[in-house]
């Protein structure tokens, strides 16, 4: 099994694998071009996003600057708006439905590491590396995620959900609710 296959399966993998580094550097070039592009060059913005992301439906708008690890593991449904300074650590699939609103500074993580340092850090050949695992993140349709929220690896957020600003979403959130807090919890039905 390749390191990429291990990564997508959620097994421990080497993030410095040559194939993964090639994907990473490709994404960095596209992101740099996107983040420095004149905002009026709409066709070029579309081209760069289409090349970067796994899937981008019509009407998707991503404000610059935007950051991700690979881009190729991100899919975004139609008419979704991603505001400025969002970070999507897409070491596994990040799926965002249609008509979403992702506020500034939202962070979506798919990567995680063993908690115990001796389990996380592997000493070898006079150097060290660390173990990484991944879990996909799924966000439904018509979801609004407030600014400065953090979505943890493996979380699923249902349809028609509002996540309050500054939330730390550590567990799944069902459809049709308002949820917020650290840790994020359901406050009421919508």
Rosetta blueprint (number, residue, H / E / L):
1 X L
2 X L
3 X H
4 X H
5 X H
6 X H
7 X H
8 X H
9 X H
10 X L
11 X L
12 X L
13 X E
14 X L
15 X L
16 X L
17 X L
18 X H
19 X H
20 X H
21 X H
22 X H
23 X H
24 X H
25 X H
26 X H
27 X H
28 X H
29 X H
30 X H
31 X H
32 X H
33 X H
34 X H
35 X H
36 X H
37 X L
38 X L
39 X L
40 X L
41 X L
42 X H
43 X H
44 X H
45 X H
46 X H
47 X H
48 X H
49 X H
50 X H
51 X H
52 X H
53 X L
54 X L
55 X E
56 X E
57 X L
58 X L
59 X L
60 X L
61 X E
62 X E
63 X L
64 X L
65 X L
66 X E
67 X E
68 X E
69 X L
70 X L
71 X L
72 X L
73 X L
74 X E
75 X E
76 X E
77 X L
78 X L
79 X L
80 X L
81 X E
82 X E
83 X L
84 X L
85 X L
86 X E
87 X E
88 X E
89 X E
90 X L
91 X L
92 X L
93 X L
94 X E
95 X E
96 X E
97 X L
98 X L
99 X L
100 X L
101 X E
102 X E
103 X L
104 X L
105 X L
106 X L
107 X E
108 X E
109 X E
110 X L
111 X E
112 X E
113 X L
114 X L
115 X L
116 X L
117 X H
118 X H
119 X H
120 X H
121 X E
122 X E
123 X E
124 X E
125 X L
126 X L
127 X E
128 X E
129 X E
130 X E
131 X L
132 X E
133 X E
134 X E
135 X L
136 X L
137 X E
138 X E
139 X E
140 X L
141 X L
142 X L
143 X L
144 X E
145 X E
146 X L
147 X L
148 X L
149 X L
150 X E
151 X E
152 X L
153 X L
154 X L
155 X L
156 X E
157 X E
158 X L
159 X L
160 X L
161 X L
162 X E
163 X E
164 X L
165 X L
166 X L
167 X L
168 X E
169 X E
170 X L
171 X L
172 X L
173 X E
174 X L
175 X L
176 X L
177 X E
178 X E
179 X E
180 X E
181 X E
182 X E
183 X L
184 X E
185 X E
186 X E
187 X E
188 X E
189 X E
190 X L
